[in-house]
Amino acid sequence: MERGVSTESSSLESLVQEIGEAVLATTETVEQLTGHMDTLAKQVQQQGYQIFALSDTVQTLAENQDATLERLAQLTDTLQRLVAAIEDPEGSA
């Protein structure tokens, strides 16, 4: 009877050891995944900052383009008046 108990005890020890190893392996995997998730979170945050900066730059470019187009319209109007004055010097007098 003692031999059966010893065999059963040995089987239980082996099972407990396997469970312990599985728990350790799982813990290591979870720690690695946590590290990867932290890295991904930082990358996503950095990309968010980059998108914000890009949006701000595009907004500035759009505003500059509007100002440039307005100035170009003024210049075109001035040139048209200058050409008209050159073509008809008597009409401007």
CYANA upper distance limits for C-alpha pairs under 8 A (distance plus 0.5 A):
  1 MET  CA      5 VAL  CA      6.96
  2 GLU  CA      6 SER  CA      6.59
  3 ARG  CA      7 THR  CA      6.66
  4 GLY  CA      8 GLU  CA      6.55
  5 VAL  CA      9 SER  CA      6.40
  6 SER  CA     10 SER  CA      6.55
  7 THR  CA     11 SER  CA      6.65
  8 GLU  CA     12 LEU  CA      6.65
  9 SER  CA     13 GLU  CA      6.61
 10 SER  CA     14 SER  CA      6.64
 11 SER  CA     15 LEU  CA      6.61
 12 LEU  CA     16 VAL  CA      6.52
 13 GLU  CA     17 GLN  CA      6.56
 14 SER  CA     18 GLU  CA      6.70
 15 LEU  CA     19 ILE  CA      6.66
 16 VAL  CA     20 GLY  CA      6.57
 17 GLN  CA     21 GLU  CA      6.68
 18 GLU  CA     22 ALA  CA      6.61
 19 ILE  CA     23 VAL  CA      6.62
 20 GLY  CA     24 LEU  CA      6.69
 21 GLU  CA     25 ALA  CA      6.60
 22 ALA  CA     26 THR  CA      6.52
 23 VAL  CA     27 THR  CA      6.55
 24 LEU  CA     28 GLU  CA      6.71
 25 ALA  CA     29 THR  CA      6.69
 26 THR  CA     30 VAL  CA      6.61
 27 THR  CA     31 GLU  CA      6.64
 28 GLU  CA     32 GLN  CA      6.70
 29 THR  CA     33 LEU  CA      6.63
 30 VAL  CA     34 THR  CA      6.53
 31 GLU  CA     35 GLY  CA      6.77
 32 GLN  CA     36 HIS  CA      6.79
 33 LEU  CA     37 MET  CA      6.54
 34 THR  CA     38 ASP  CA      6.65
 35 GLY  CA     39 THR  CA      6.78
 36 HIS  CA     40 LEU  CA      6.64
 37 MET  CA     41 ALA  CA      6.51
 38 ASP  CA     42 LYS  CA      6.74
 39 THR  CA     43 GLN  CA      6.74
 40 LEU  CA     44 VAL  CA      6.58
 41 ALA  CA     45 GLN  CA      6.62
 42 LYS  CA     46 GLN  CA      6.59
 43 GLN  CA     47 GLN  CA      6.59
 44 VAL  CA     48 GLY  CA      6.63
 45 GLN  CA     49 TYR  CA      6.90
 46 GLN  CA     50 GLN  CA      6.76
 47 GLN  CA     51 ILE  CA      6.53
 48 GLY  CA     52 PHE  CA      6.68
 49 TYR  CA     53 ALA  CA      6.69
 50 GLN  CA     54 LEU  CA      6.53
 51 ILE  CA     55 SER  CA      6.53
 52 PHE  CA     56 ASP  CA      6.67
 53 ALA  CA     57 THR  CA      6.66
 54 LEU  CA     58 VAL  CA      6.64
 55 SER  CA     59 GLN  CA      6.65
 56 ASP  CA     60 THR  CA      6.74
 57 THR  CA     61 LEU  CA      6.65
 58 VAL  CA     62 ALA  CA      6.62
 59 GLN  CA     63 GLU  CA      6.74
 60 THR  CA     64 ASN  CA      6.61
 61 LEU  CA     65 GLN  CA      6.50
 62 ALA  CA     66 ASP  CA      6.74
 63 GLU  CA     67 ALA  CA      6.85
 64 ASN  CA     68 THR  CA      6.54
 65 GLN  CA     69 LEU  CA      6.53
 66 ASP  CA     70 GLU  CA      6.69
 67 ALA  CA     71 ARG  CA      6.68
 68 THR  CA     72 LEU  CA      6.50
 69 LEU  CA     73 ALA  CA      6.62
 70 GLU  CA     74 GLN  CA      6.89
 71 ARG  CA     75 LEU  CA      6.68
 72 LEU  CA     76 THR  CA      6.52
 73 ALA  CA     77 ASP  CA      6.67
 74 GLN  CA     78 THR  CA      6.69
 75 LEU  CA     79 LEU  CA      6.62
 76 THR  CA     80 GLN  CA      6.61
 77 ASP  CA     81 ARG  CA      6.77
 78 THR  CA     82 LEU  CA      6.65
 79 LEU  CA     83 VAL  CA      6.57
 80 GLN  CA     84 ALA  CA      6.59
 81 ARG  CA     85 ALA  CA      6.60
 82 LEU  CA     86 ILE  CA      6.71
 83 VAL  CA     87 GLU  CA      6.58
 84 ALA  CA     88 ASP  CA      6.52
 85 ALA  CA     89 PRO  CA      5.81
 85 ALA  CA     91 GLY  CA      7.78
 85 ALA  CA     92 SER  CA      6.54
 88 ASP  CA     92 SER  CA      7.55
 89 PRO  CA     93 ALA  CA      7.48
